[in-house]
Amino acid sequence: MLYRPLATISLTTAAALAGCGIAPLDAQWKDPAHPAESLRGTTVLVVCESDEQVVKQMCQDRVAAELRALGANTALVPYSVDPTATRLSDEARAVKARAIFSTKLSPDVPRYGSSSGVSVGFGMGGGFGHRGFGGVGVSAPIGGSRISQGYVANASLSDVASGRLMWTGKASTRSSEDLNWQVDSLTKAVVGGAQQAGFF
């Protein structure tokens, strides 16, 4: 049987993910004291943070979609909720969530250049009761200068009952004018990392 070094496997996997348009994880950690347990069939509270509302809404929609594709039920935090640890814990218990999947998206060092258009995002979203619903994020060139920048995602998966951190990971994208691609790539990467860790 042929064995390949872990570094080689990691590089091969990263290359394959990049070829599929998915940002590879820069790093990840799993609690070694507790074995991974599948969250398929349970409710997961999805939380996204960003300084830009449109990025937050796009992130919530896409993380929730990725988790549902893996067999989890999802609930979204209403956009008006301040995502403090106590408030998120209350929201999670209100919807009977087993875990909280939290993702923070922030821009990397921006690079400015001239191009044929500006990428503008439009987002709609809201919340009702303890359940939120997401919207649609789109981008369209409208002329003028264009900002090209990378984005970074820091994600975590925590247990609602105990409050313990079960998994955390980080992914980043290269500078791009396509915000939709960046958000989609980063959310797939972090959810995929949690899946590979054995939680879905």
Residue frames relative to the residue before (quaternion, step in Angstrom):
aa qw qx qy qz dx dy dz
M 1.0000 0.0000 0.0000 0.0000 0.00 0.00 0.00
L 0.3495 -0.7533 0.5254 0.1856 3.53 -0.94 0.93
Y 0.1324 -0.7868 0.6009 0.0480 3.55 -0.86 1.02
R 0.1761 -0.7713 0.6017 0.1101 3.56 -1.00 0.79
P 0.5607 -0.5988 0.4409 0.3643 3.60 -1.01 0.70
L 0.6232 -0.5685 0.3912 0.3680 3.56 -1.15 0.69
A 0.6305 0.5434 -0.3385 0.4389 3.59 0.97 -0.83
T 0.6510 0.5174 -0.3094 0.4612 3.57 1.03 -0.86
I 0.6469 0.5151 -0.3124 0.4675 3.54 0.99 -0.88
S 0.6557 0.5192 -0.3120 0.4507 3.56 0.95 -0.89
L 0.6636 0.4966 -0.3062 0.4682 3.56 0.96 -0.85
T 0.6375 0.5242 -0.3224 0.4635 3.57 1.03 -0.81
T 0.6576 0.5092 -0.3007 0.4668 3.55 0.97 -0.89
A 0.6469 0.5222 -0.3153 0.4576 3.56 0.97 -0.88
A 0.6516 0.5124 -0.3122 0.4641 3.57 0.99 -0.84
A 0.6476 0.5164 -0.3174 0.4616 3.57 1.01 -0.82
L 0.6548 0.5081 -0.3107 0.4654 3.57 0.97 -0.83
A 0.6447 0.5195 -0.3207 0.4600 3.55 0.97 -0.84
G 0.6414 0.5305 -0.3156 0.4556 3.56 1.07 -0.79
C 0.6899 0.4512 -0.2681 0.4985 3.58 1.19 -0.59
G 0.5506 -0.6302 0.3926 0.3816 3.57 1.26 0.01
I 0.5686 0.5694 -0.3901 0.4475 3.59 1.24 0.36
A 0.4301 -0.7001 0.5067 0.2610 3.56 -0.86 0.96
P 0.3804 -0.7147 0.5259 0.2606 3.63 -0.78 0.89
L 0.5606 -0.5902 0.4523 0.3644 3.57 -1.17 0.53
D 0.3969 -0.6952 0.5467 0.2455 3.56 -1.01 0.84
A 0.7782 -0.1253 0.1175 0.6041 3.56 1.07 -0.78
Q 0.0258 0.7864 -0.6170 -0.0138 3.56 -1.24 0.43
W 0.1433 -0.7772 0.6104 0.0533 3.55 -1.27 0.54
K 0.0872 -0.7752 0.6241 0.0441 3.56 -1.05 0.78
D 0.5452 -0.6258 0.4471 0.3334 3.57 -0.96 0.86
P 0.2971 -0.7929 0.5038 0.1710 3.62 -0.42 1.16
A 0.6220 0.5755 -0.3394 0.4084 3.58 1.20 -0.39
H 0.7667 0.2665 -0.1585 0.5622 3.58 1.23 -0.35
P 0.4221 -0.6996 0.5074 0.2738 3.61 -0.78 0.93
A 0.5598 -0.6029 0.4471 0.3510 3.56 -1.13 0.66
E 0.1047 -0.7821 0.6124 0.0480 3.56 -1.06 0.78
S 0.4986 -0.6819 0.4466 0.2948 3.55 -0.89 0.93
L 0.2364 -0.7734 0.5764 0.1167 3.54 -1.01 0.89
R 0.3260 0.7406 -0.5137 0.2852 3.58 1.24 0.36
G 0.8025 0.2638 -0.2119 0.4914 3.55 -0.93 0.90
T 0.6477 0.4745 -0.3253 0.4995 3.59 1.26 -0.10
T 0.5029 -0.6319 0.4892 0.3294 3.56 -1.29 0.21
V 0.1153 -0.7768 0.6182 0.0333 3.54 -0.94 0.99
L 0.3192 -0.7313 0.5710 0.1930 3.57 -0.84 0.98
V 0.2120 -0.7944 0.5626 0.0862 3.58 -0.70 1.11
V 0.0197 -0.7954 0.6040 -0.0460 3.54 -0.78 1.13
C 0.0074 0.7813 -0.6242 -0.0001 3.58 -0.92 0.88
E 0.1222 -0.7817 0.6093 0.0523 3.54 -1.05 0.83
S 0.1852 0.7479 -0.6223 0.1381 3.54 -1.07 0.81
D 0.5275 -0.6146 0.4781 0.3398 3.57 -1.18 0.53
E 0.6999 0.4047 -0.2435 0.5357 3.57 1.25 -0.40
Q 0.4584 -0.7174 0.4530 0.2645 3.59 -0.61 1.12
V 0.6506 0.5240 -0.3291 0.4402 3.58 0.93 -0.85
V 0.6444 0.5095 -0.3227 0.4703 3.61 1.00 -0.78
K 0.6264 0.5432 -0.3249 0.4550 3.58 1.02 -0.81
Q 0.6966 0.4707 -0.2800 0.4635 3.58 0.83 -0.97
M 0.6413 0.5142 -0.3226 0.4692 3.59 0.98 -0.81
C 0.6420 0.5331 -0.3117 0.4544 3.55 0.99 -0.89
Q 0.6627 0.5093 -0.3130 0.4511 3.61 0.84 -0.95
D 0.6562 0.5230 -0.3145 0.4439 3.57 0.88 -0.93
R 0.7422 0.4448 -0.2386 0.4409 3.54 0.82 -1.02
V 0.6089 0.5188 -0.3574 0.4820 3.59 1.06 -0.65
A 0.6516 0.5167 -0.3136 0.4584 3.58 0.92 -0.91
A 0.6553 0.5107 -0.3145 0.4592 3.59 0.94 -0.85
E 0.6540 0.5080 -0.3145 0.4640 3.59 0.97 -0.84
L 0.6711 0.4926 -0.3029 0.4641 3.60 0.95 -0.83
R 0.6371 0.5134 -0.3324 0.4691 3.60 1.02 -0.73
A 0.6254 0.5360 -0.3355 0.4572 3.57 1.07 -0.70
L 0.6920 0.4449 -0.2679 0.5014 3.59 1.20 -0.50
G 0.6625 -0.5624 0.2906 0.4005 3.59 1.26 0.23
A 0.5590 0.5941 -0.4042 0.4138 3.61 1.23 0.15
N 0.3778 -0.6446 0.5979 0.2905 3.54 -1.28 0.38
T 0.1634 -0.8184 0.5462 0.0723 3.58 -1.01 0.71
A 0.0870 -0.7382 0.6651 0.0713 3.51 -1.31 0.53
L 0.2754 -0.7749 0.5515 0.1399 3.56 -1.02 0.82
V 0.4731 -0.6492 0.5160 0.2974 3.53 -1.13 0.68
P 0.4982 -0.6460 0.4751 0.3299 3.63 -0.84 0.87
Y 0.5876 -0.6343 0.3732 0.3361 3.58 -0.96 0.88
S 0.6694 0.5231 -0.3009 0.4333 3.59 1.15 -0.55
V 0.5567 0.6300 -0.3841 0.3815 3.59 1.26 -0.21
D 0.3752 -0.6962 0.5673 0.2296 3.56 -0.95 0.92
P 0.3315 -0.8093 0.4493 0.1822 3.63 -0.43 1.18
T 0.1583 0.7672 -0.5998 0.1632 3.58 0.58 1.13
A 0.6672 -0.5216 0.3447 0.4049 3.58 -1.19 0.49
T 0.6669 0.5052 -0.3030 0.4563 3.58 0.94 -0.88
R 0.6800 0.4883 -0.2967 0.4595 3.58 0.88 -0.92
L 0.6505 0.5095 -0.3221 0.4621 3.58 0.97 -0.78
S 0.6237 0.5334 -0.3311 0.4657 3.55 1.05 -0.75
D 0.6491 0.5086 -0.3091 0.4738 3.58 1.01 -0.82
E 0.6531 0.5099 -0.3094 0.4667 3.59 0.96 -0.88
A 0.6504 0.5283 -0.3132 0.4470 3.57 0.98 -0.87
R 0.6737 0.4832 -0.2940 0.4756 3.58 0.93 -0.85
A 0.6190 0.5638 -0.3390 0.4290 3.57 1.09 -0.72
V 0.7537 0.3324 -0.1968 0.5318 3.59 1.05 -0.70
K 0.4487 -0.7213 0.4190 0.3207 3.57 1.36 0.25
A 0.2317 0.7882 -0.5282 0.2144 3.55 0.98 0.92
R 0.4071 -0.7035 0.5322 0.2368 3.55 -1.10 0.73
A 0.8077 0.0534 0.0161 0.5869 3.57 1.09 -0.74
I 0.3019 -0.7134 0.5990 0.2025 3.54 -1.34 0.31
F 0.1275 -0.7638 0.6293 0.0652 3.57 -0.83 1.04
S 0.0307 -0.8280 0.5576 -0.0504 3.55 -0.36 1.29
T 0.0282 -0.7986 0.6009 -0.0201 3.57 -0.93 0.94
K 0.1086 -0.7735 0.6212 0.0633 3.56 -0.92 0.91
L 0.1248 -0.7896 0.5995 0.0390 3.55 -0.74 1.12
S 0.0675 0.7952 -0.5973 0.0794 3.56 -0.79 1.02
P 0.5247 -0.6493 0.4442 0.3253 3.59 -1.05 0.68
D 0.4071 -0.6578 0.5767 0.2625 3.50 -1.23 0.64
V 0.7507 -0.3344 0.2575 0.5083 3.60 -1.23 -0.29
P 0.3333 -0.7684 0.5068 0.2040 3.64 -0.58 1.09
R 0.1538 -0.7489 0.6358 0.1065 3.50 -1.20 0.60
Y 0.2277 -0.7937 0.5539 0.1068 3.55 -0.77 1.01
G 0.0996 0.7899 -0.5985 0.0891 3.53 -1.00 0.86
S 0.4997 -0.6338 0.4850 0.3367 3.55 -1.23 0.20
S 0.0837 0.7782 -0.6165 0.0852 3.52 -1.03 0.80
S 0.6683 -0.5405 0.3441 0.3778 3.54 -1.28 -0.05
G 0.8308 0.1031 -0.0441 0.5451 3.60 1.16 -0.17
V 0.4042 -0.6711 0.5622 0.2649 3.51 -1.38 0.14
S 0.3442 -0.7279 0.5527 0.2149 3.56 -0.92 0.86
V 0.0266 -0.8098 0.5846 -0.0418 3.54 -0.54 1.19
G 0.2294 -0.7906 0.5538 0.1251 3.57 -0.86 0.91
F 0.1381 -0.7587 0.6309 0.0848 3.52 -1.09 0.76
G 0.0142 0.8210 -0.5696 0.0375 3.60 -0.77 0.96
M 0.0905 -0.7623 0.6384 0.0566 3.52 -1.15 0.70
G 0.2355 0.7733 -0.5667 0.1591 3.55 -0.96 0.74
G 0.0485 0.8033 -0.5926 0.0340 3.50 -1.21 0.31
G 0.3132 -0.7406 0.5564 0.2096 3.52 -1.24 -0.09
F 0.1121 -0.7707 0.6241 0.0628 3.52 -1.22 0.58
G 0.8117 0.0132 -0.0449 0.5822 3.52 -0.57 1.13
H 0.7549 -0.3151 0.2668 0.5096 3.54 -0.79 -1.03
R 0.6708 0.4591 -0.3123 0.4918 3.59 1.22 0.07
G 0.2229 -0.7772 0.5747 0.1268 3.54 -0.87 0.92
F 0.1755 -0.7549 0.6110 0.1612 3.55 -1.24 0.28
G 0.4211 -0.7395 0.4791 0.2153 3.51 -0.99 0.88
G 0.3744 -0.7161 0.5414 0.2320 3.52 -1.33 -0.03
V 0.5748 -0.5692 0.4606 0.3653 3.51 -1.22 -0.48
G 0.1654 -0.7862 0.5883 0.0917 3.57 -0.88 0.94
V 0.0381 0.7959 -0.6019 0.0521 3.58 -0.78 0.99
S 0.1614 -0.7693 0.6040 0.1313 3.55 -1.24 0.35
A 0.0157 -0.8080 0.5884 -0.0242 3.55 -1.06 0.71
P 0.4295 -0.6901 0.5112 0.2792 3.60 -0.96 0.82
I 0.0606 -0.8222 0.5656 0.0217 3.60 -0.85 0.92
G 0.6748 -0.5181 0.2996 0.4318 3.59 1.20 0.30
G 0.6776 0.4768 -0.3628 0.4265 3.56 -1.14 0.66
S 0.7342 -0.3726 0.3021 0.4805 3.55 -1.27 -0.42
R 0.2468 -0.7763 0.5684 0.1155 3.52 -1.20 0.47
I 0.2881 -0.7473 0.5741 0.1703 3.56 -1.04 0.79
S 0.0972 -0.7785 0.6190 0.0369 3.54 -0.85 1.01
Q 0.1766 0.7919 -0.5633 0.1561 3.57 -0.65 1.09
G 0.4422 -0.6683 0.5271 0.2829 3.51 -1.25 0.43
Y 0.2468 -0.7479 0.5938 0.1645 3.55 -1.29 0.33
V 0.2192 -0.7552 0.6079 0.1103 3.53 -1.24 0.62
A 0.1385 -0.7776 0.6088 0.0747 3.57 -1.01 0.84
N 0.0668 -0.7534 0.6536 0.0290 3.54 -0.94 0.98
A 0.0235 -0.8330 0.5507 -0.0483 3.57 -0.49 1.21
S 0.0461 -0.7897 0.6110 0.0306 3.54 -1.22 0.52
L 0.1986 -0.7425 0.6298 0.1119 3.52 -1.26 0.60
S 0.0104 0.8252 -0.5620 0.0553 3.57 -0.58 1.15
D 0.4812 -0.6625 0.5061 0.2707 3.53 -1.21 0.67
V 0.4366 -0.7224 0.4697 0.2586 3.59 -0.77 1.01
A 0.6759 0.5314 -0.3082 0.4071 3.59 0.83 -0.95
S 0.7984 0.2870 -0.1376 0.5111 3.58 0.87 -0.96
G 0.4027 -0.7217 0.4669 0.3148 3.58 1.21 -0.49
R 0.4945 0.6847 -0.4272 0.3226 3.61 1.22 -0.03
L 0.4667 -0.6417 0.5379 0.2848 3.53 -1.24 0.61
M 0.2071 -0.8083 0.5429 0.0947 3.57 -0.66 1.10
W 0.7969 -0.0507 0.0851 0.5959 3.58 1.02 -0.81
T 0.0370 0.7745 -0.6315 -0.0040 3.56 -1.21 0.55
G 0.0143 0.8112 -0.5834 0.0382 3.55 -1.07 0.71
K 0.2133 -0.7674 0.5950 0.1077 3.54 -1.27 0.48
A 0.0104 0.7776 -0.6281 0.0248 3.55 -1.03 0.86
S 0.0850 -0.7956 0.5981 0.0459 3.58 -1.17 0.51
T 0.2836 -0.7465 0.5763 0.1739 3.55 -1.22 0.49
R 0.5591 -0.5632 0.4844 0.3681 3.51 -1.28 0.38
S 0.6493 -0.4943 0.3902 0.4263 3.56 -1.25 0.28
S 0.1080 0.7941 -0.5855 0.1225 3.54 -0.88 0.96
E 0.4227 -0.6773 0.5373 0.2718 3.55 -1.23 0.47
D 0.6310 0.5376 -0.3151 0.4621 3.57 1.32 -0.17
L 0.2184 -0.8123 0.5309 0.1031 3.57 -0.04 1.28
N 0.6029 0.5670 -0.3561 0.4338 3.59 1.04 -0.72
W 0.6649 0.4975 -0.3028 0.4677 3.56 0.91 -0.92
Q 0.6540 0.5294 -0.3220 0.4340 3.58 0.93 -0.86
V 0.6791 0.4777 -0.2978 0.4711 3.59 0.84 -0.95
D 0.6543 0.5164 -0.3104 0.4570 3.57 0.94 -0.90
S 0.6681 0.5128 -0.2912 0.4538 3.56 0.94 -0.93
L 0.6942 0.4851 -0.2771 0.4539 3.57 0.87 -0.95
T 0.6686 0.4873 -0.3179 0.4631 3.61 0.91 -0.80
K 0.6231 0.5196 -0.3401 0.4756 3.59 1.02 -0.70
A 0.6519 0.5384 -0.3137 0.4321 3.57 0.98 -0.86
V 0.7290 0.4333 -0.2673 0.4576 3.59 0.75 -0.99
V 0.6371 0.4953 -0.3381 0.4842 3.61 1.00 -0.70
G 0.6342 0.5321 -0.3196 0.4610 3.56 1.04 -0.80
G 0.6265 0.5407 -0.3321 0.4526 3.58 1.06 -0.70
A 0.6566 0.4976 -0.3024 0.4793 3.57 1.00 -0.84
Q 0.6225 0.5284 -0.3343 0.4706 3.57 1.11 -0.69
Q 0.6706 0.4957 -0.2993 0.4636 3.59 0.89 -0.91
A 0.6390 0.5221 -0.3247 0.4622 3.58 1.16 -0.55
G 0.5947 -0.6292 0.3293 0.3768 3.58 1.31 -0.07
F 0.5283 0.6637 -0.4025 0.3441 3.59 1.22 0.23
F 0.7760 0.2032 -0.1417 0.5800 3.62 1.24 -0.20
